[in-house]
Amino acid sequence: MQLRDDVPMKSLESLTFYKLFSKRRCNGFIMPAINLWQGDTSDIRNIICNELPVDWKFMHGAHSLYIMRPGIAFIAKGKIGKEPKVIDFIAVVEDNQEFDAMGCSRKMARRNVAAIAYNTLFGTNLEEEREKIKEQSVEF
């Protein structure tokens, strides 16, 4: 979500609250700007977790990668093809390594590159674990 300067709080997403604050501003009320991100945000990037989350096998690859490496950024490398047959390429750079993958959508490409990065960085095998879980759930 793109944050706007005219909304006083970053967590306000409700149209009702937005209209209320806009109306009050028009009536002359001064709405203080609240900066929820006070302080140095560069520390977020330096946090590195060394232990895998307990339920990493059940998590989406991108979500578990965000937990282990907060502030990680996915880079869109481009697209190939014409609608509706488009292949997206996404990359991620972590620990001086670049990981890239493709998918039939940005969501799938992000999932694929996150799985590759997660497997390489932490010695896991996300796809194999998910297949085991699927097989176990089918047996029941």
N, C-alpha and C positions, 0 to 999 in steps of 0.2 A: 504494500500500500504506500503510495506517495504521500508524505506528510505535508500539510499546507501550513503556512505561517499564520493564517487567520483562525485556525482552530487552537484554542488555548491549551488543550491537553492532548498528548499523543495517543492516549487510549480511547478518545471519543470517536466512536464509529457510528453511533446512532444518529440518524437524520434528525430525530426529535431534539436531541441535545444540541446538535449543530445549529438548528433553526433557533432554538432558545438563546444560545450565546450570540448568534448573529443579530437577533432582534434586540437583545439588551445592549449590544455595541451600538446599534443604530439609535437607541434611546439615550445614549450618552454615558452608559456605564463603562468604566474602564476594566477590561478583563486582563488580569495579570498573565503574562506568559510564564508557563511552568516548564522548566527544563528538567525532564526526568533523567536525562543523561548527563548529569553534572559530574565533573571529574574527568580523569584521563581514561578514555575508552581504548587506548592502545594496549592496556593490560589484558584485555579479553583475548587478543590474538596470541599472547604468550602463555596462556593456560594450556597445558598439555596433560591429558589423563593417560596413565600408564596401565590401568586395569580395565579390562573389558566390562561393559555393563552386564548385569546378571542375565538380562533377557535379550542379549544381542542377537540371538538366533531368530527371534520373533520380530525384530525391528526392521524398518525400511533401511536400506543401506545408507541413504543420505542422512537420515535422522541419527543413526548410530555414529556416522562420521562427524556430524555436528557436535555430538556429545564428546567424542574423543579429541576433536580439534575445533574448538569454538572459533567462529569467525572465518571459517574456510569459505572460499568463494569459487563458484562454478563459472567457467568462462565459456560462452557460446562461441564456437569456432565457425559455425556456418551451417548451411543447408544445401542439400543436393536434391534435385528433382522438382517436379511441378505438383501442385495440389491435385488429387489427394495423396499422391505417392511421394511423400517428402521424407528424407532421412536427415535427422539432426545430428550434429557433432558437438559434443561438449567436452571440456577438459577441466582438470583441477590440478593445481600445483601445491604440493605439500612435501616438506622435508627435502627440498631441492630436487624433487622428482615431478615430472609432468605425466599425468595419467589422462588418456583420452579414450572416448568410446562413442558409439553411435547408437541411435535408436529410431524407431518409427515415429516418435514424438519427443518433445523436449523432456517430458516426464520420464520416459523410458531411457533416454540417453543419460539423464542425470542419475537414474537408478543404476544403470550399467557402469558408469564411470565411478560412482560411489562404491559399488561392489568391488571393482578392480582395485581401487585405491585402498579400501578397507582390507581386502585380502592380502595385498602386498605389504602394507604398513604393519599389520597386526598378526599376520600369519594365520588367518582364518580362511574358511571356504564357505561363504554365505549361501551360494546356490546349492551346494551339496547338503548343507544343514537344512535348508528349506525343503528340499526334496524328501529328506528323511522325515521331517515333520508332516508333510503331506501324506506320505505312505502310512505313517502311524495313525493319522486321523481317518484314513480310509478304512483301516482295519477295524475300527470301533464301530 
